[in-house]
Amino acid sequence: MKKYLILLSIFPLLVAFAFNNAFGANPSKIKVGILLPLTGVFGAVAETQKEGALLAVDVINKKGGLNMPWGKVQVEGVVADDEAKLDVGVRRYQYMRSEGIMGLGGQTWSPLAFAINAVVKKEPLPYFPVCVMAKEAFEKGKLSDSTFAAAFSPWTVGYMDGSAAIKVLGKKRIFVLARADSWGWDIRDGIYAAAKELGAEIVGYDELSKGTADYTTTLQKVKAANPDVFISAQFAGDAVNLLKQSYQMGLQKDMTIFNAFMTNVVAKGIPPEVLEGIYAMHYFYYDLSSIGDPALTKAADEFTALYQAKYNAPPDAYATIAYVAYMEMFRGFEAAGDFDAAKVSSSLLANDGKFDSVKGPAQWRKEDHSAVYKYAAFLVKGKGPKEMKNDWDLFSVEGYQGGDSVMPTPASLGY
């Protein structure tokens, strides 16, 4: 009788322990980290990345949550500012980790993404950087087994610039202006690779540091070299300043002006008369009907409608990178039926890593976990004031670049 009373008294404790253990292993709600430089020089771009990430969270929650083996699981996006600083970003990531996040996405500044990748390599967690990381980050031995990059490296940006300029626009004489850092050098190397492969000539080269205000001396060099296309790696405010000064010097009358990587946020800072006729590569543009792929148009239109309904503007390039990244994180959770980093990684690489995105079919490469897209980026041409039908009618889409051919080969990365 005494033993029976003892067992009866501890039974509720055993039930409570079992319930708590099961609840911890099979939660009804999880947190994912959204870590971005929401203040400072990258703030405007980071805001669009945050919007893309939170839209992905909304999409999952509106269908009831993640489909996990034990039932539906709601997702909470925990947002923090990494300030584009290595120490701040790593520290805030560690705090998020201590608060129990199941996955992390973010970063606009690629050196911080590489630093967090190094931490994740030692302490595995599903990590989805939403920036354009340096080519070096994808080399064998440097990327974490659980890091998946939804955007490519600047080398691919440069290769696509060169390929589009040569194959689509028929240009043969190229002047390259790089930025004096890994972003600019990788873009330069990609352009050079395309030129060598496709038979174009590099007739001039210069590089300038981020934040350069006066481009006069370089633009005089460009004019003297007499290229048929001028490709510049400058981004954000630097691109706006450079393109304005190129227009003031009349370069567009003598050559095609080509900016390496464009976003709508950047284009909005360029006067329409300056934007007119400028070519660029764009990760995603909201109107892709001119490509002539009904499935692509449908996917892009549906995504644009979702984004527009929530934020009253069409999605920009970096918002799309973030949305793709988080939707793949969530697909990885569901496919694995688990939040374990190794299981999520294996699930994403299953079926040859194939997945569908809002910008068409894609595939995760098993070697470097890069996303290879059929439509990696779109060749766009800036509209002038007479062509623009509304505030966001910025570009016409003239073509695209994509597939394995625009990526550095696994062998070149040491695999």
HELIX and SHEET records of a PDB file:
HELIX    1   1 LYS A    2  ALA A   25  1                                  24    
HELIX    2   2 GLY A   43  LYS A   62  1                                  20    
HELIX    3   3 LEU A   86  SER A   98  1                                  13    
HELIX    4   4 SER A  110  LYS A  122  1                                  13    
HELIX    5   5 LYS A  135  PHE A  138  5                                   4    
HELIX    6   6 PRO A  154  SER A  163  1                                  10    
HELIX    7   7 ALA A  164  VAL A  168  3                                   5    
HELIX    8   8 SER A  182  LEU A  198  1                                  17    
HELIX    9   9 THR A  216  ALA A  225  1                                  10    
HELIX   10  10 GLY A  237  GLN A  248  1                                  12    
HELIX   11  11 LEU A  251  LYS A  253  5                                   3    
HELIX   12  12 ASN A  264  ALA A  267  1                                   4    
HELIX   13  13 PRO A  272  LEU A  275  1                                   4    
HELIX   14  14 SER A  289  ILE A  291  5                                   3    
HELIX   15  15 PRO A  294  TYR A  311  1                                  18    
HELIX   16  16 ALA A  317  ALA A  336  1                                  20    
HELIX   17  17 ALA A  341  LEU A  349  1                                   9    
HELIX   18  18 ASN A  351  GLY A  353  5                                   3    
HELIX   19  19 ASP A  404  VAL A  406  5                                   3    
HELIX   20  20 PRO A  410  LEU A  413  5                                   4    
SHEET    1   A 5 LEU A  66  MET A  68  0                                        
SHEET    2   A 5 GLY A  71  ASP A  81 -1                                        
SHEET    3   A 5 LYS A  29  LEU A  36  1                                        
SHEET    4   A 5 ILE A 101  GLY A 106  1                                        
SHEET    5   A 5 TYR A 127  PRO A 129  1                                        
SHEET    1   B 7 GLU A 201  LEU A 208  0                                        
SHEET    2   B 7 ARG A 173  ARG A 179  1                                        
SHEET    3   B 7 VAL A 229  SER A 232  1                                        
SHEET    4   B 7 THR A 256  PHE A 261  1                                        
SHEET    5   B 7 TYR A 279  HIS A 282  1                                        
SHEET    6   B 7 ALA A 377  GLY A 382 -1                                        
SHEET    7   B 7 PHE A 395  GLN A 401 -1                                        
SHEET    1   C 3 LYS A 354  SER A 357  0                                        
SHEET    2   C 3 GLY A 360  TRP A 364 -1                                        
SHEET    3   C 3 ALA A 371  TYR A 373 -1                                        
END                                                                             
